[in-house]
Amino acid sequence: MSAVTTESVAPPQGRPRLGANRRLWRTLYLLSAIMLLLSFVRVVSDAQDITSAGTFAAALGLAVPIAMAGLGGLWSERSGVVNIGLEGMMILGTWGMGWAAYQWGPWVGLLAAIAFGALGGLLHALATVTFGVDQIVSGVAINILALGLTQYLSAVAFEGVEGGGPTQSPRFDAISTVSVPGVDSLLSPIADKDWFFVSDVANLIIGLTTGVSLITVLAILLLVASFVVLWRTAFGLRLRSCGENPWAAESLGVRVYRYKYVAVVMSGVFAGIGGAYLADAANIYREGQTGGRGYIGLAAMIFGNWRPAGLASGAGLFGYIDALQLRQGGTSVHALLLAAAILLGLFAAIQLWRQRWVSGAVVGVIGAVVLWWYLVTDEVAGEIASIAPYVTTLLVLALASQRLRMPAADGQIYRRGESH
Amino acid sequence: MRRVIKVAAIAMAGALTLAACGGDSDGGGASAGSSVSPASYKVGLAYDIGGRGDQSFNDAAARGLDQAQKEFNFEKKELEASAGETDAQKEERLRLLATGGYNPIIAVGFAYATALKAVSAEFPDTSFAIIDDASFTAANVANLVFAEEQGSFLVGAIAASASKTGNIGFIGGVNTPLLQKFEAGYTQGAKAVNADITVQVKYLTQPPDFTGFNDPAKGKTTAQGMIDNKADVVYAAAGGSGSGAFEAAKAAAGPWGIGVDSDQYKLPSLAKVKDIILTSMIKRVDVAVYQFVKSYNDGAPATGIQTFDLAKEGVGYSTSNPAVAEYTAKADEFKEKIISGEITVSAKP
């Protein structure tokens, strides 16, 4: 029925707004298809955890820091500055959170994390925009600097404090969580029924609406706001023009330096929020707790083709698989093999139908191997379960994202008045 | 403009120097005590990541050193590792101590194995010790290792006794042979009490990714997953990630957590969740360090593999949480049997 609605509403030459509408429906269809696949796999493999409410909640939690780092990368790279220093800015954020939160509460901690992240961004902007330093070099320097600086600051600020030490802050209370009232009590009975598809969707809704940290809510709002600001305002258009062709932007009167500064500092702010979330989720700052999530955020942004919705789905996918492997790695990842085999089989069928014989055959054989692997084992070894998030991301990138396009002037050094 | 660049360059350089200094801790802090009579020898100690004040492994080594210094007359220098460093940097640190006349030198942690193998051959007249590694032996190296599987056996038995669901969890920081000893002992201890028990096992990361020891958020997610799947006791042998596991147990209200290395019930940083820490598998790194320095002090530095097991009081479990009292009788019974040899605990899962 819904298909009919879209057909009747959309005129032959879809204007942008109606295109967006159709895209929404397409997203919904895609989501339902994924949930159908997962329900099917859950029933066949009896891996209950792959669609449990706890898994979806954990996936959301694991996705937030990655999405925030990715959003930071998005702002920066849309203005033409590659930001490999996100990891360092995230480290600054975790430290800022730990330092301020145990003394003045988590909300002040969040502000401190934002300030620290912004400082990291400001340093990157100063080096790359004002001084024209190579952006990769500056980013790597910030990562090293942030690590050393936080080690030094920890020794100064946390040593001798009850519960603190040179590698960790004292424990602090986390930012409170919120739930959509009534959802849990209303849907739990349905979720417990183990109905095909229906219970899985109920679990998804419970997982995403119950006990959600307020930083998560903030993160989702920031994702939406970033889209609106960057793609629906004159400010955003000018900012993106700096990443596509700063010389043309300059010739039209855009103050490129200023826009790049704003973008890179905002990038630090988002990375700082990601760091704050990480420390908040653990109730503690711990040295090294970012664990490379800044880089994964960067990868999620590339995965998402330098778009907010894309990077959110990249982070979501990574978070979901990571949640699976952390919670019930052996059985859940084993069940995913079946899902992968089905997807590969479908992909192979499409390729063959389009008469792309070679790629269809290759993917088909890979799918058959995965299916065989699924059938002859009961569980996946821990070593393989741990790399599942990375492998999945790589696979999806390889199969689905052939048309990535980064901002045209991304990574190039721009000097004012040197247009050519 | 030029001046601005110059100032910025100096500021950057200064900041980087600061960064490089971040990892060094102040050595010779206690030399004030020995100012009366000149120290007869100098002890060097190279920490693993975290160093003095990590409230865990390194702190235990520091405690042993402090205790030894109180009794014997020596000067000391402590250096610490930084995250993500290479073997070459570790070698450099050990070499720095050796050329500085420090003897004996103690390397804290298996991460030093490769570096120490090279450096100990270069300085045959210096006595070295390494904690938690027995991958190589040399005439001037003492391998101070622990029977973690025996201590873990006892907490495994306690976990199985305390579990009502017949389902318990084990979280390892990084999947290394060392951590597998913990898993092996824990599982055997649990099965000795309840042969049908389910033990959920998860390592947070795989080597060479060692972030699993410092990622409390992952520890929390993993523990939540185990608790959602019916585990009601979770043993966190995961360094700094353990605090996340305890947060999860605390939030779920009901499940127990089991700590590792030191008596985590008493750690100030875990004070808010300590009521759910049933017990901790204690590893007496301080005893090992003290014993090694003592052997050097007595003129016969220990060499070769020195195993600190239950019999030597090198491992054990803590009883500071009153809730553990009802399970100690059974655990002590197992302890006697292990010491007498009636039960042998395998170190492999």
Chai-1 contact restraints between the chains, C-beta under 6 A:
chainA,res_idxA,chainB,res_idxB,connection_type,confidence,min_distance_angstrom,max_distance_angstrom,comment,restraint_id
A,G54,B,D228,contact,1.0,0.0,6.0,A-B,restraint_1
A,A58,B,T221,contact,1.0,0.0,6.0,A-B,restraint_2
A,L145,B,A15,contact,1.0,0.0,6.0,A-B,restraint_3
A,L145,B,A19,contact,1.0,0.0,6.0,A-B,restraint_4
A,G148,B,A19,contact,1.0,0.0,6.0,A-B,restraint_5
A,G148,B,G22,contact,1.0,0.0,6.0,A-B,restraint_6
A,L149,B,A19,contact,1.0,0.0,6.0,A-B,restraint_7
A,Q151,B,G22,contact,1.0,0.0,6.0,A-B,restraint_8
A,Y152,B,L18,contact,1.0,0.0,6.0,A-B,restraint_9
A,Y152,B,G22,contact,1.0,0.0,6.0,A-B,restraint_10
A,E159,B,G53,contact,1.0,0.0,6.0,A-B,restraint_11
A,E162,B,P268,contact,1.0,0.0,6.0,A-B,restraint_12
A,G163,B,P268,contact,1.0,0.0,6.0,A-B,restraint_13
A,G163,B,S269,contact,1.0,0.0,6.0,A-B,restraint_14
A,G165,B,G53,contact,1.0,0.0,6.0,A-B,restraint_15
A,G165,B,D54,contact,1.0,0.0,6.0,A-B,restraint_16
A,G165,B,Q55,contact,1.0,0.0,6.0,A-B,restraint_17
A,P166,B,G51,contact,1.0,0.0,6.0,A-B,restraint_18
A,P166,B,G53,contact,1.0,0.0,6.0,A-B,restraint_19
A,T167,B,G50,contact,1.0,0.0,6.0,A-B,restraint_20
A,T167,B,D54,contact,1.0,0.0,6.0,A-B,restraint_21
A,R171,B,S269,contact,1.0,0.0,6.0,A-B,restraint_22
A,R171,B,K272,contact,1.0,0.0,6.0,A-B,restraint_23
A,L278,B,A217,contact,1.0,0.0,6.0,A-B,restraint_24
A,A281,B,A217,contact,1.0,0.0,6.0,A-B,restraint_25
A,A282,B,P216,contact,1.0,0.0,6.0,A-B,restraint_26
A,A282,B,A217,contact,1.0,0.0,6.0,A-B,restraint_27
A,A282,B,G244,contact,1.0,0.0,6.0,A-B,restraint_28
A,N283,B,E247,contact,1.0,0.0,6.0,A-B,restraint_29
A,I284,B,P216,contact,1.0,0.0,6.0,A-B,restraint_30
A,I284,B,S243,contact,1.0,0.0,6.0,A-B,restraint_31
A,R286,B,N214,contact,1.0,0.0,6.0,A-B,restraint_32
A,R286,B,P216,contact,1.0,0.0,6.0,A-B,restraint_33
A,R286,B,G240,contact,1.0,0.0,6.0,A-B,restraint_34
A,G288,B,A83,contact,1.0,0.0,6.0,A-B,restraint_35
A,G288,B,N214,contact,1.0,0.0,6.0,A-B,restraint_36
A,Q289,B,N214,contact,1.0,0.0,6.0,A-B,restraint_37
A,Q289,B,D215,contact,1.0,0.0,6.0,A-B,restraint_38
A,G291,B,T211,contact,1.0,0.0,6.0,A-B,restraint_39
A,G291,B,D215,contact,1.0,0.0,6.0,A-B,restraint_40
A,L326,B,T221,contact,1.0,0.0,6.0,A-B,restraint_41
A,L326,B,T222,contact,1.0,0.0,6.0,A-B,restraint_42
A,R327,B,G225,contact,1.0,0.0,6.0,A-B,restraint_43
A,Q328,B,G225,contact,1.0,0.0,6.0,A-B,restraint_44
A,G382,B,Y203,contact,1.0,0.0,6.0,A-B,restraint_45
A,E383,B,Q206,contact,1.0,0.0,6.0,A-B,restraint_46
A,S386,B,Q206,contact,1.0,0.0,6.0,A-B,restraint_47
